Amino acid sequence: MPLLGLGVFQNDDCIPACLAALRHGYRHIDSARVYRNEAQVGEAVRQSGVPRGDIFVTSKIIHSDYGYNSTLSAIDESLQRFGFDYLDLFLIHSPHSGKARRLETWKALVKAKEDGKLRTIGVSNYSVHHLEEIREAGLETPSVNQIELQPFCQQRPITEYCEKNNIVVQAYCPLVRGRFDNPALQEVAAKYEKDVAQVLVRWSLQRGYSPLPKSSQPARVVSNADLYDFELAAEDMAKLDALDLGSRGAISWNPVDVE
C-alpha cells in the first residue's frame, strides 16, 4: 500500500483531482460508498492510463448496510460501480450499529477476501475495545484502522495498540481542514520554506501513518505530495506532538467512543 493517498470525501466531481493525483505520482485513492463517487474514481483510473494493478483503491461500508448478507451485496455493488474485479482495501466505516452487527459485517469482509473480491480488509474509527472484540471472537485481525489523526487529535492509545498488533494506521483529516493559523504550524512551515499542508502531511508520514489529504483542486493535490525533499527535525516533530488536545482536538465525526 502506498503510504500517501488521495482522499475524495465531499468531492462530487473527483475525476479532475484523481487524474491530477495519478499523473503526479499518487498511487492510492481512498473512497467510500457513502461518498457517492466510486464510479468516478473508477473512471479516473481508466482515463489515467496507469495500470489498474499499480493503483491501490479503497472503499468502505457504512453502518446502514451492516450485516453479513447485506455486506456481501454491498461489496458486489461497489465493485460494479468502480468497474473493477477487486478492491485493494475495504473497510468497515465506523463502529456504529453494535457489537453483533459489527462482527457479522467483519465476517462478510473475511469471506469476500477469501473469494478474491478484496485484497485487504480493515476498519475505520475503531477504538481499542472495538479491535479487541474481533480478536476475542477469534477472527482475522484487521490490516488497517483508519482514524482521524493530526497534531491536535493524536489518539495515542489507539495508535499504540495498532502498532503493537501490526495494524497499519491511516490518517484522515491530516490537513486539519485548513485550520492553519496555529503559531507552531506557521513557525515550522516557515523554517522549512514549505506550506503548512506539506508540514502536516510530512508529520504524519514521519509518525509512520498513511495520510489521506484531500482536495478538489488539482494544484493543491499536486502540492500536497511535494514532501520528499525535506524531513522534520526531532525538535520540530516534538513541537507538533505537543499540540495534542486529545478528543477535544477532533475536527470530524471521530466516532471512536461508540459502544
C-alpha positions as CSV (number, residue, x, y, z in Angstrom):
1,M,0.0,0.0,0.0
2,P,1.5,3.4,-1.0
3,L,1.5,5.4,2.2
4,L,0.3,8.7,0.7
5,G,-3.2,8.6,-0.5
6,L,-5.8,11.0,-2.0
7,G,-9.0,11.4,0.0
8,V,-12.1,12.1,-2.1
9,F,-14.7,12.8,0.7
10,Q,-17.2,15.5,-0.2
11,N,-15.9,15.7,-3.7
12,D,-18.8,15.2,-6.0
13,D,-16.7,15.6,-9.1
14,C,-13.5,13.9,-8.1
15,I,-12.3,12.9,-11.6
16,P,-10.0,16.0,-12.1
17,A,-8.5,15.6,-8.6
18,C,-7.9,11.9,-9.2
19,L,-6.3,12.4,-12.6
20,A,-4.0,15.1,-11.2
21,A,-3.0,12.8,-8.4
22,L,-2.4,9.8,-10.7
23,R,-0.4,11.9,-13.2
24,H,1.8,13.3,-10.4
25,G,2.8,10.1,-8.6
26,Y,-0.1,9.2,-6.3
27,R,-0.9,5.5,-6.4
28,H,-3.5,5.4,-3.6
29,I,-7.1,6.7,-3.7
30,D,-9.5,6.5,-0.7
31,S,-13.2,6.4,-1.4
32,A,-16.3,5.1,0.3
33,R,-19.8,4.0,-0.6
34,V,-21.3,7.0,1.3
35,Y,-19.1,9.4,-0.7
36,R,-21.1,8.6,-3.8
37,N,-18.1,8.8,-6.1
38,E,-17.0,5.2,-6.5
39,A,-17.9,5.3,-10.2
40,Q,-15.9,8.5,-10.7
41,V,-12.9,7.0,-9.1
42,G,-13.1,4.0,-11.4
43,E,-13.5,6.2,-14.4
44,A,-10.5,8.3,-13.4
45,V,-8.4,5.1,-13.0
46,R,-9.3,4.1,-16.5
47,Q,-8.7,7.6,-18.0
48,S,-5.3,7.9,-16.3
49,G,-3.6,5.3,-18.3
50,V,-1.9,3.9,-15.2
51,P,-2.3,0.1,-15.0
52,R,-5.1,-0.9,-12.5
53,G,-2.6,-3.2,-10.7
54,D,-0.4,-0.2,-9.9
55,I,-3.2,1.8,-8.1
56,F,-4.4,1.0,-4.6
57,V,-8.1,1.8,-4.3
58,T,-10.1,1.7,-1.0
59,S,-13.8,1.8,-0.3
60,K,-15.9,1.5,2.9
61,I,-19.2,0.2,4.0
62,I,-21.4,2.5,6.1
63,H,-23.4,1.2,9.1
64,S,-26.8,1.3,7.3
65,D,-25.5,-1.6,5.2
66,Y,-24.0,-3.7,8.0
67,G,-24.9,-7.4,8.4
68,Y,-23.5,-10.5,6.7
69,N,-25.6,-10.8,3.6
70,S,-26.1,-7.1,3.1
71,T,-22.3,-6.5,3.3
72,L,-21.6,-9.1,0.7
73,S,-24.2,-7.5,-1.6
74,A,-22.8,-4.0,-0.9
75,I,-19.3,-5.2,-1.9
76,D,-20.6,-6.6,-5.2
77,E,-22.5,-3.3,-5.8
78,S,-19.3,-1.3,-5.1
79,L,-17.3,-3.4,-7.5
80,Q,-19.9,-2.8,-10.2
81,R,-19.8,0.9,-9.6
82,F,-16.0,1.1,-9.8
83,G,-16.0,-1.2,-12.8
84,F,-13.3,-3.4,-11.0
85,D,-12.9,-7.1,-10.4
86,Y,-11.4,-6.4,-6.9
87,L,-10.7,-3.7,-4.4
88,D,-7.3,-3.3,-2.8
89,L,-8.8,-2.4,0.6
90,F,-12.3,-2.4,2.0
91,L,-13.1,-1.0,5.5
92,I,-16.0,-1.0,8.0
93,H,-16.6,2.7,8.0
94,S,-17.4,3.1,11.7
95,P,-18.2,1.2,14.9
96,H,-21.9,2.2,14.8
97,S,-24.6,-0.5,15.0
98,G,-23.4,-2.6,18.0
99,K,-21.1,-5.5,18.5
100,A,-23.2,-8.2,16.9
101,R,-23.6,-6.4,13.6
102,R,-20.0,-5.3,13.5
103,L,-18.8,-8.9,13.9
104,E,-21.2,-10.1,11.2
105,T,-20.0,-7.4,8.9
106,W,-16.4,-8.3,9.6
107,K,-17.1,-12.0,8.8
108,A,-18.5,-10.9,5.5
109,L,-15.3,-9.0,4.7
110,V,-13.3,-12.1,5.5
111,K,-15.4,-14.1,3.2
112,A,-15.1,-11.6,0.4
113,K,-11.4,-11.6,0.8
114,E,-11.3,-15.4,0.6
115,D,-13.3,-15.1,-2.6
116,G,-10.8,-12.8,-4.1
117,K,-13.0,-9.7,-4.3
118,L,-11.0,-7.8,-1.7
119,R,-7.2,-7.9,-1.4
120,T,-7.1,-6.4,2.1
121,I,-9.7,-5.7,4.8
122,G,-9.8,-3.3,7.7
123,V,-11.8,-0.9,9.8
124,S,-12.2,2.8,10.4
125,N,-12.9,4.8,13.5
126,Y,-12.3,1.8,15.7
127,S,-11.0,2.2,19.2
128,V,-9.1,-0.4,21.2
129,H,-12.2,-2.1,22.5
130,H,-13.7,-2.5,19.0
131,L,-10.5,-4.0,17.8
132,E,-10.4,-6.3,20.8
133,E,-13.8,-7.7,20.1
134,I,-12.5,-9.0,16.8
135,R,-9.6,-10.6,18.5
136,E,-11.8,-12.1,21.2
137,A,-14.1,-13.6,18.6
138,G,-11.1,-15.4,17.1
139,L,-11.4,-13.7,13.7
140,E,-8.7,-12.3,11.4
141,T,-7.0,-9.2,12.6
142,P,-7.8,-6.0,10.6
143,S,-4.8,-5.0,8.4
144,V,-5.8,-1.3,8.7
145,N,-7.5,1.1,11.1
146,Q,-8.3,4.5,9.5
147,I,-8.9,7.2,12.1
148,E,-8.8,11.0,12.4
149,L,-5.1,11.8,13.0
150,Q,-3.5,15.2,13.1
151,P,-1.4,17.1,15.6
152,F,-4.4,18.4,17.6
153,C,-6.0,14.9,17.8
154,Q,-3.4,12.2,18.0
155,Q,-5.5,9.3,19.5
156,R,-2.4,7.8,21.1
157,P,-4.0,4.8,22.9
158,I,-5.4,3.6,19.5
159,T,-2.2,4.2,17.6
160,E,-0.1,2.4,20.2
161,Y,-2.4,-0.6,20.2
162,C,-2.3,-0.7,16.4
163,E,1.5,-0.5,16.3
164,K,1.8,-3.4,18.8
165,N,-0.6,-5.5,16.8
166,N,0.8,-4.8,13.3
167,I,-2.3,-2.8,12.2
168,V,-1.5,0.0,9.7
169,V,-2.8,3.3,10.8
170,Q,-4.3,5.5,8.1
171,A,-4.8,9.2,9.0
172,Y,-7.9,11.1,7.7
173,C,-8.2,14.9,8.2
174,P,-4.4,15.2,8.2
175,L,-4.7,18.8,7.0
176,V,-7.0,19.9,9.9
177,R,-9.4,21.1,7.3
178,G,-7.3,24.1,6.5
179,R,-7.1,25.5,10.1
180,F,-3.5,26.6,9.5
181,D,-3.3,29.7,11.8
182,N,-1.6,27.9,14.8
183,P,1.7,29.7,15.6
184,A,3.6,26.4,15.9
185,L,2.4,25.2,12.5
186,Q,3.3,28.6,10.9
187,E,6.7,28.6,12.6
188,V,7.7,25.1,11.4
189,A,6.4,25.8,7.9
190,A,8.5,29.0,7.7
191,K,11.6,27.2,8.9
192,Y,11.4,24.7,6.0
193,E,10.0,27.1,3.4
194,K,7.1,24.8,3.0
195,D,3.4,25.4,3.4
196,V,1.5,24.2,6.4
197,A,-0.3,21.5,4.5
198,Q,3.0,19.9,3.4
199,V,4.3,20.1,7.0
200,L,1.2,18.4,8.3
201,V,1.4,15.5,5.8
202,R,5.2,15.2,6.5
203,W,4.5,14.9,10.2
204,S,2.0,12.1,9.6
205,L,4.4,10.2,7.4
206,Q,7.2,10.5,9.9
207,R,4.9,9.2,12.6
208,G,4.5,6.1,10.5
209,Y,0.9,6.8,9.4
210,S,-0.7,6.6,6.0
211,P,-2.0,10.1,5.4
212,L,-5.0,10.8,3.2
213,P,-5.0,14.5,2.4
214,K,-8.0,15.6,0.3
215,S,-8.6,18.5,-2.1
216,S,-10.8,19.1,-5.1
217,Q,-8.3,21.4,-6.6
218,P,-5.7,19.7,-8.8
219,A,-3.0,22.2,-8.0
220,R,-3.4,21.5,-4.3
221,V,-3.4,17.8,-4.9
222,V,0.0,18.1,-6.5
223,S,1.3,20.5,-3.9
224,N,0.3,18.2,-1.0
225,A,2.6,15.5,-2.4
226,D,5.7,17.7,-2.6
227,L,7.0,16.1,0.6
228,Y,10.2,14.2,-0.2
229,D,12.8,16.9,-0.3
230,F,12.7,17.7,3.4
231,E,12.4,15.9,6.8
232,L,11.2,17.4,10.0
233,A,13.9,17.5,12.7
234,A,13.2,15.9,16.0
235,E,12.7,19.2,17.8
236,D,10.0,20.2,15.2
237,M,8.3,16.9,15.5
238,A,8.2,17.4,19.2
239,K,6.8,20.9,18.7
240,L,3.9,19.4,16.7
241,D,3.4,16.5,19.1
242,A,2.9,18.9,21.9
243,L,-0.2,20.3,20.2
244,D,-2.3,17.3,21.1
245,L,-5.6,18.1,22.7
246,G,-7.0,14.6,22.9
247,S,-10.6,14.2,21.8
248,R,-11.1,18.0,22.1
249,G,-8.8,18.4,19.1
250,A,-11.0,16.4,16.7
251,I,-12.5,18.3,13.8
252,S,-14.6,15.5,12.3
253,W,-17.2,13.0,13.5
254,N,-14.5,10.7,15.1
255,P,-16.9,8.1,16.5
256,V,-14.3,6.1,18.3
257,D,-16.2,6.1,21.6
258,V,-19.3,4.4,20.2
259,E,-20.3,1.4,22.2
